Amino acid sequence: PPNAAATGAAAGKREPFIRKLRTQLEQIREPKQRQVKLQQVRAMLTDRAEHVQKHAGMTGDEIRTLMDTLDRDFGPQAKAKPVAPARPTAAPSTPPAAVQNVRKSSLKRKDGSRRPGRISWPSHNIHLVSVTSFRHMGEQLWFQMPGAYVICDGCDKSVPQSMGALQGEPHRPQFAQCQYLCSDCLQTQ
């Protein structure tokens, strides 16, 4: 029958309609403005319930449940009502950004501007000192890869770190061991 087809098409508009309402409310960051918008949505759903039933395929109970859900998710905390869990229709999603705790920078003021820096130096009495660069002495002063080669405590050979292990007290953590032995010394032990 043509009436059943129209009802099926209207039911297909239900989810996009609900998603559009939720998106509009989520995009409003200011709590007072969000409350105004929520009241407008409630008034629209109440005044135009018959139209919503016809075009979005929602029953009166579904409209009331939608209003309660929007109140719970976007209303002031004092008015939050516990709602019995509905049967799941889709996979769970993350809560909207308004519900999550958002930490704000303590450096920014409420108007969005940054606080001026508190550290300053006088511009007079500047004394320049030249610093000698020892970059050209590279490997003579610094190890290229510190820890890549380790000296064995058993035979005093320099071996790659992966060719041995830390030893000492067997019941202590690895970083509490005090002796490094190469693989040759480990085999003879």
Backbone torsions as a table, in degrees:
resi	resn	phi	psi	omega
1	PRO	NA	148.9	-178.3
2	PRO	-65.6	-31.8	-180.0
3	ASN	-65.2	-38.5	178.5
4	ALA	-66.0	-38.0	178.6
5	ALA	-65.6	-39.9	178.9
6	ALA	-65.5	-39.1	178.5
7	THR	-65.8	-40.6	178.4
8	GLY	-64.3	-39.5	178.6
9	ALA	-67.1	-39.4	178.9
10	ALA	-66.4	-38.0	179.0
11	ALA	-64.0	-31.6	178.0
12	GLY	-70.3	-17.1	178.5
13	LYS	-90.4	-8.8	-176.1
14	ARG	-61.2	-53.6	-176.6
15	GLU	-62.8	-46.3	176.4
16	PRO	-60.7	-35.9	178.6
17	PHE	-62.9	-48.0	179.7
18	ILE	-64.2	-43.6	-179.6
19	ARG	-61.1	-39.7	-180.0
20	LYS	-65.2	-43.3	178.1
21	LEU	-60.9	-46.0	-178.1
22	ARG	-64.7	-41.1	-180.0
23	THR	-63.1	-42.4	178.7
24	GLN	-61.3	-41.1	180.0
25	LEU	-71.7	-36.7	-179.3
26	GLU	-67.3	-31.2	-176.7
27	GLN	-73.6	-15.5	179.7
28	ILE	-89.5	114.3	-175.7
29	ARG	-86.2	-32.1	-177.5
30	GLU	-75.2	120.7	-175.8
31	PRO	-57.8	-40.0	-178.5
32	LYS	-67.3	-41.8	178.5
33	GLN	-65.7	-35.9	178.8
34	ARG	-65.3	-38.5	179.0
35	GLN	-65.2	-39.7	177.8
36	VAL	-61.9	-46.0	179.6
37	LYS	-63.6	-40.2	179.2
38	LEU	-61.9	-41.2	178.0
39	GLN	-65.7	-37.3	176.8
40	GLN	-63.4	-42.6	179.8
41	VAL	-64.3	-44.7	178.6
42	ARG	-59.3	-44.6	-179.9
43	ALA	-63.6	-41.7	179.4
44	MET	-63.8	-44.0	-179.1
45	LEU	-66.4	-33.7	179.8
46	THR	-75.5	-49.2	-176.4
47	ASP	-69.3	-34.8	-174.6
48	ARG	-112.6	32.6	-177.8
49	ALA	-57.2	-41.2	-178.6
50	GLU	-63.8	-42.4	178.9
51	HIS	-64.4	-43.4	179.5
52	VAL	-63.6	-40.4	178.5
53	GLN	-61.5	-41.1	-176.8
54	LYS	-72.3	-46.2	-171.8
55	HIS	-93.4	-25.4	179.4
56	ALA	-105.2	-3.9	176.7
57	GLY	68.6	32.0	-179.3
58	MET	-107.1	143.2	175.8
59	THR	-84.9	170.5	178.5
60	GLY	-60.3	-40.4	178.4
61	ASP	-64.8	-39.6	179.3
62	GLU	-65.9	-35.6	178.1
63	ILE	-66.9	-43.8	178.0
64	ARG	-63.5	-41.3	177.7
65	THR	-62.9	-40.7	177.4
66	LEU	-61.8	-43.9	179.4
67	MET	-63.4	-41.7	178.6
68	ASP	-64.7	-40.3	179.4
69	THR	-65.7	-42.6	178.4
70	LEU	-65.2	-39.7	176.0
71	ASP	-61.3	-43.7	-178.7
72	ARG	-64.9	-43.4	-174.6
73	ASP	-80.9	-31.5	-173.0
74	PHE	-122.6	-7.2	-178.7
75	GLY	-78.4	172.6	177.1
76	PRO	-64.6	152.1	-174.7
77	GLN	-60.1	-34.0	-177.0
78	ALA	-66.6	-27.7	-177.5
79	LYS	-93.3	1.8	-177.4
80	ALA	-62.2	129.6	-179.3
81	LYS	-112.3	136.2	174.9
82	PRO	-69.5	133.3	-178.6
83	VAL	-116.0	136.3	176.9
84	ALA	-63.6	136.4	-177.3
85	PRO	-64.1	130.5	176.9
86	ALA	-82.1	162.6	178.3
87	ARG	-67.5	137.8	-175.3
88	PRO	-66.1	133.2	177.8
89	THR	-109.7	-19.8	-178.7
90	ALA	-146.8	171.2	178.5
91	ALA	-65.0	146.5	179.3
92	PRO	-63.5	149.8	179.6
93	SER	-126.9	168.9	178.7
94	THR	-71.9	149.9	179.9
95	PRO	-67.2	157.0	178.8
96	PRO	-61.8	158.2	-176.2
97	ALA	-58.1	-29.1	-178.0
98	ALA	-67.9	-28.2	-177.3
99	VAL	-81.4	-31.1	-178.3
100	GLN	-71.9	147.7	176.4
101	ASN	-73.8	123.9	-179.1
102	VAL	-111.5	122.1	178.3
103	ARG	-89.3	132.2	179.5
104	LYS	-102.8	154.1	180.0
105	SER	-67.4	133.7	177.3
106	SER	-79.6	-7.8	177.9
107	LEU	-82.2	-21.4	-177.7
108	LYS	-93.4	145.4	174.5
109	ARG	-83.7	173.3	-179.4
110	LYS	-64.7	-28.3	179.2
111	ASP	-82.8	1.7	176.9
112	GLY	93.9	-11.7	179.8
113	SER	-80.7	155.2	179.9
114	ARG	-88.2	150.4	176.6
115	ARG	-73.5	146.5	179.0
116	PRO	-68.6	149.2	177.8
117	GLY	-61.9	148.2	-176.3
118	ARG	-100.7	-6.4	-178.5
119	ILE	-100.4	130.8	177.3
120	SER	-146.6	155.7	178.3
121	TRP	-125.0	145.6	177.2
122	PRO	-68.5	141.3	-177.3
123	SER	-80.3	-13.6	178.4
124	HIS	-96.0	169.9	-179.2
125	ASN	60.7	39.7	176.8
126	ILE	-84.8	129.2	-179.5
127	HIS	-120.2	113.4	-179.4
128	LEU	-87.1	138.9	178.9
129	VAL	-125.9	131.7	178.0
130	SER	-85.5	137.8	-177.9
131	VAL	-112.4	130.5	179.9
132	THR	-78.3	132.4	179.1
133	SER	-91.0	130.7	176.7
134	PHE	-109.6	21.3	-177.4
135	ARG	-60.6	-36.0	-178.3
136	HIS	-66.4	-15.8	-178.8
137	MET	-90.4	-3.0	176.5
138	GLY	10.4	-92.9	-172.0
139	GLU	-71.3	-16.6	176.9
140	GLN	-73.7	-29.0	-177.4
141	LEU	-103.8	-32.9	-175.0
142	TRP	-126.3	150.2	173.8
143	PHE	-77.7	138.9	179.9
144	GLN	-68.5	-47.7	178.3
145	MET	-132.6	88.0	-178.0
146	PRO	-62.0	136.0	179.3
147	GLY	89.2	-8.8	179.8
148	ALA	-69.6	-36.5	176.6
149	TYR	-116.9	133.6	-176.5
150	VAL	-125.8	144.8	178.0
151	ILE	-89.9	126.4	-179.3
152	CYS	-70.1	134.7	178.3
153	ASP	-76.1	-14.6	-179.1
154	GLY	-88.2	-45.0	-174.8
155	CYS	-121.4	0.6	179.5
156	ASP	61.7	24.3	174.6
157	LYS	-87.1	147.4	173.9
158	SER	-90.7	116.5	-176.9
159	VAL	-129.2	155.8	174.0
160	PRO	-59.8	144.7	-175.7
161	GLN	-57.8	-32.0	-178.6
162	SER	-72.8	-9.6	-178.2
163	MET	-96.8	29.9	178.9
164	GLY	-169.9	-168.9	-178.1
165	ALA	-154.4	155.5	173.7
166	LEU	-76.5	138.4	-178.0
167	GLN	-132.0	172.5	177.9
168	GLY	148.6	-119.2	-179.5
169	GLU	-84.0	122.2	-173.4
170	PRO	-67.8	-24.2	-175.7
171	HIS	-96.3	7.4	179.8
172	ARG	-103.3	159.0	178.6
173	PRO	-63.4	162.4	-176.9
174	GLN	-58.2	-40.9	-176.4
175	PHE	-76.9	-5.8	176.1
176	ALA	-96.4	-0.2	179.1
177	GLN	-77.2	146.0	-172.6
178	CYS	-113.6	-0.5	-173.4
179	GLN	-131.1	131.8	177.3
180	TYR	-107.2	126.9	178.1
181	LEU	-122.2	136.9	177.8
182	CYS	-73.7	171.5	-177.0
183	SER	-65.3	-33.4	177.7
184	ASP	-63.7	-46.3	-180.0
185	CYS	-67.2	-33.1	178.0
186	LEU	-66.0	-34.9	-179.4
187	GLN	-72.5	-35.0	-178.7
188	THR	-80.2	-14.9	-176.5
189	GLN	-77.2	NA	NA
